[in-house]
């Protein structure tokens, strides 16, 4: 895999059917990264499609950037219809009433040139993250509904309003909206994508309902909401000695015997909580063989820092771009590290929202954070990665590869990594 930067200060890419254009959102910021205005929907035309090493670090004179929607409201997650004529997105709506101004997120569709904008959702919920079916007939989206607070509750947490965040589907004109899942909880990162044949949906869901805190994992279901199955689980790739060391640390730090009736079961729960990973933004490849997603994983030995003080949080999070083979469930983990932030744990970067090109050979993905000013202060950039499942790892590629969950060695105050390589699971 090799990568090149397409656009600074850009978020949430989606490819056009011909692979020549990418729609995304961008906002204006000053030199300190301060947001100066709402998100605008923009299109990059003449996106490079050749061997991407030719474009790394170079300006492409043929690339054209234009604004297609610059309304004075926050817009996000634009996605191209399969025929390339329309763009779906969500926008933050403001409603004024006697009690003040309230905001909600609603799904819109417009022509690809920005004309004929039309709101599709009027269901009393927040609606976001639209995804077109491959035939263009349906749009799946996320709907979030808040319940009423309980003023008579015994404590603050139980008195808070409950939320439900679920997947819905509707016709592309907004009619016949149907709920497909039935989850409780407030999950703003929930998203979904259609299989190329339109028969299934892949989605991420985080079980964060008060005392049950499980990070986001991936699921697949039929397009009518049936036959749910989980496809990613808690996993790690540490050796037995490392796990034993981590367990000893957690046992001493988390008061296992005082908290759990069964200390062994409690220790395992604490280990999974401490080193759990969040799998988000799944997207199906055009041929249906693979699912790309981002996995935010924890790193770091549960030892002591340079001053000798024990870590309260034994790990730091880094992002991987992951390619999952749907049939075999094998995964390839990649680290995209354009400025070396992976090797500086003070400035970890974060990847989000991968998007396949129509031919399946490239993936656009957003990067934010890191010690480079461009990716810090909340500013995001879009990277385009050239990928092929049959490609072998070579150290000449500018992308860094690391086995997933390689621990930092903090014993001597330095950071060492296992030799770079492609890690198959």
N, C-alpha and C positions, 0 to 999 in steps of 0.2 A: 504494500500500500504506500503510495506517495501522495503528498498533499500540496495544495497551493491556496493562498488566501484570495478569496473573491472580493470581499468588501468589508471595510471597517464599520463599526457602529451599526451592525445589521443583525437581525434576529429572525428566527422561524422561517427557513427557506422552504419553497415548494417548486418543483420542476414543471415546466410546460410539457405537453405531450411530445413535441418534437425534440426536446432536450436542448433547445437553443436558448431558453429563457428561464430565469428563476424569479419568482415573486417573493418578497420578504418585507419586513417592517423595519423602520429606522426612525430615530429621533435626533433632534439637534442638541448638542452638548457643548459646553465651553471647555477650555483647556484643562480645567480641574475635574471634568467628568460630570458637572452639574447639569441635570436635565433642564433644557430651556423650552421645551414644548412637547405636545402630544406626539404619539407615534404616527408615522405616515406609511402608507402602503406603497412600495416601490417595485419596479421590475428591472432586472438586469438582462439585457439582450445580448446575443452573440457570445454566450458563455463558452469558454474554451472546451473543446472535446478531444483534443489530441493528447499525445503523451505528456502528462502533466509536469514532468521534470522541466520541460521547456518553459513553464510559466512560473515556477517557484521563484519568488523574489523579484519578479519583473512585472511591469505594467503592461497590460494588454490593450493596445490602441483600438481594437475593434469593439471592446466592451462598452455598451451604452446603458446608462442608468437614468430612469425616468420615474417621476411621481405619478401614480394613477389615482391616489385618494389621499387628500391632505385636509380632510375635515377637522374641525377643532374638537376632536374627541380621541380618546385612546383606542387604538385598533390593534389587533393581534391575530396570530395564527392564520394568515391567509393560505388558502389552498386552491390550486387550479382544478377546474373541472376536467374530466378525461378528454373532452373534445377541444379544450383550450379556449373556449369562448367565454367562460365565466370564472369568477373568483369568489369563493366563500370565505368569510372571516367573522370574527366577533368584535363588537364595539361596546364601549362602556356608555350606557345611557344615563342621563340625569333626569330625575322627575321631581318637580317641586310640589309640595303640599303644605298644609297648615303646620305640620310638625317639622318642616325643614326640607332639605334637598337629599334625596336618596339616590343611590347608584345601583345599576344592575348591568349585567353583561348579556348581550343578545346577539343572535346569529343573523348575519346579513349575506346577501348575494348581490354581485354587481357584474356587469360586463367586464371583459378583460381590459378595456380601455378606461375603466372607472365610471362609466355611465350607467344609468338606470339602477341605482342602488335600491334594494328592497329588503325590509326586515322580514324575517321568517318566523321568529319565535315570540309568542305572546302568552306564555303559560304561567306567569307569576313566579318564575324561578330565575336564577342566574344560568345562562346557557353559553357554553364556550367550547373551544377546540373542535371545530367541525372537520369532518373527513368524508370525501366523496366516495361512493361505490364505483367500481371499475366501469360500470355501464352508464354512470352519470345520472341514474334515476333516483338514487337515494343519498341522503346525507346522515351520517351518524354524528352524534355530538354528546357532550357531557352536560347534564342538568343538575344543579345543586339547589336544594330547598332547605330553608331554616325553619325550625319549629319555634314555638313560643317559650320564653323563659319561665321558670317555675319560682315565683316569689316566695312560696311556702317551703322551699327545700331546706333540708337540715344544714347543708354546707354550700359553699360557693360553686364548686364544680357541678354538683348535681342540680343546681339551680340554673345553670347556663342553658341556653337554647340548644337543642339537638339538631344535627344536620343529617341530611341524606344526600349522597353524591352518586349519580348513576348514569348509565349509558342509555341514550334514547336514539331512535331512528325516525326519519320523516322522509316524505317525498321531497324531491329537489325544489318544489315550489312551496314547501312549508306545510303541506297538508298531511293528514294521517300520522300524527306524531304518536309514537308508541314507546313505552319504557321497557328495556330489555333486562336490566339488572335490578336488584333490590338490596342495596347496601346502606348501612348506617355509617355516619362519619363525615368529616369535613376534609375533602381531598381535592385541593386545587391543582394538583399535579396529574390528576387522572386524564388519560387520553386513550384513543383507540385508532385502529386502522383496519381497512378491509383486506381480505385475501383477494388476489387477482380475479378469482372466479366468482366473487361476491357471496360465497357460501358461508364464510366465517369472519369473525372479528377477533383481532388480538388487542388486548388492552392491559394497562397497568392499574393497580389498585393498592392503596395503602390503608391498612387497618389501624387507624389511629384513634379509635373510639375510647377515650379516657384511659382506663387501666390496661387496655390491650394495645400495645404500641409495637406493631410489626411494620417494618419498612416496606416500601412498594415492591411488588413482585408482578410477574407477567402471567396472564391468563388467556385462554382461547375459548370462544364459544361459537355456536351456530349463529347465523345472522338473524334468526328469530328469537334468540335469547336462550336456547336450549343447549344442553351438553357442555357445561362449563368444565374446564380442566386447567389446573395450574401447571405452568411449564418452566418457571424458575423458582428455586428454593434457596434457603440459606445454604451457603457452601463456602469453604475456604480451602487453601492449598498449602497450608503450613505443615511442616513435618511434626512428628509426634513429640519431639523434644521441645519444639516451640510451643505447642499446645499445652504441654505440661507446665511450662514456665508461665504461660498466660493464665492457666487455671490457678496456679499458686498465687499469682498476683491478685486475681479477682477474689479468691477465697479470703485473702487477708484484708482487702479493701472494702468488700461489700457486705460484711457481717452475715455471711451465708447462714450460719447455724441459728442466728437470731431471727432471721426473716423467713426461712423456709422450714416446713416440717420435715421434708426430705432433702437434706443438704446436697446429695449427689444430683438430684433432679434440679434443685435450685441453682447449683453451680453451672450446669449445662445451659439453663435458661439465661443466666447472667453472661455466659460466654457468647451465646448467640445474640443477645442484645448488644453487647459491647462491640462485636465484630459483624453485625448484620450489614447488609448492603442493600442499596435502593436501586431497583431496575425500573427505568422509566422510558417514555417516548418510543414505544415499539412501532416499527414500520415494516410492512411486508415487501419483499423484493418483487419486481415485476413478473418473474417466473414462478413465484410462490414457493421456492425452495428454501429461502432464508428469511430470517427476521433480524433486522438491525435494531439495536437499542443502546442506551447508555446505562452504564452501571457505575454507581458511586460507591467505591469500596474503601474499607478502612485499612490503613497501614500502620506499622510501627510496633516495635517490641514493647511489651508492658514492663519496662525496666525503670530506670531513673534518668532524669535529665542531667544536663552537664553540671548543675549545682549540687547534685546528689539528692534532690527532692523527688519523691515518687510522683509519677503522672497521675492526675485525677482522671483524665480521659486517656486511656492507653493507646489511642490511635488517632490518625488524621485521615480525612477523606480525599481520595483522588478519583478522577473520572476515567473510565474506559469506554471506547466504542467497541461494542460486542456484536459479532455476527453469529447467529445461532442457526445451525442446520436443522430444519423442521423435522426431517425424517429421522436423523440419527441422534438429535439433541446434543451434538457436539458444538462447542463454542470456541471461537477465536477472540482473544482479547487484544485490543490495540490501545496504545497510548499515543495521542497526538500532542506533542510537546514542542511547539514552535520556538519557545523562548527559554527552555530549560527549567520551567517552574516545577516540574516533577521532582527535580533534584534540590529544590528549596522548599521545604515543608512549610515555611512561613507564608508562602504565596501559592497555595494550591489552586490550580485552575479547575474549571467545571465545564464539561461538555453537555449539550442538550440539543434536542430536536434534530435527529438525523433525517435525511430525505434521500431516497434512491433516485437516480436518473432513470429515464424510461428504458434505457437499454440494460440497466442493472450493473454497469461497469463503474459507476461513480456514486459517491455518497456525499451530499452536502451536510455539514454539521456545524452547530454554533459552539464557540468557545468564549468563556468569560472568566476573568480573574487572571492569576499569574503575575509575575513580577514585572512584565512588560507593561508600560503605561497604557498601551492600546487596549489590553485585555483586562486592565484593572479598573477599579472605581465603578464597577457595574457595567462597563462598556463591553459589548460583545462584537465578535467578528464571525463571518461565515468562512469556513474552510471547505474546500472541495477535495475529496479523497478519491484517488483512482484505485479501484479494488478489483481483485479477481481471486476466487476461492482457490484456484490452482497455483497462484503465485507463491514462490518460495521466499522466505525471509532473506534479505541481503542487507549487510551493514552499510551499503552505499545509499540506501534510501534515506531521505531526510526525516522520515517518521521513526520514532523510537518504539521499540517493542520490548515489553517486559512481561514475564509471567505474572498473572494476576495474583495480588496479595503477597508480593515479595516484601518481607519485612525490612524496615530500616534497621541498620546495626548502629545503635546509639552508644555502645559501650565506651568507645574511645573518643566520643565527641564528633565523629565523622559520620558520613552516610555512604554506605557501600551497597551496590546492587549486584544481584546475581547476573551473570552474563546475559546480555540481551538475546531474546529469542522469541519465537512464536509458541504460545502455550496452548496445547489442545487439551480439552477436557472430555 
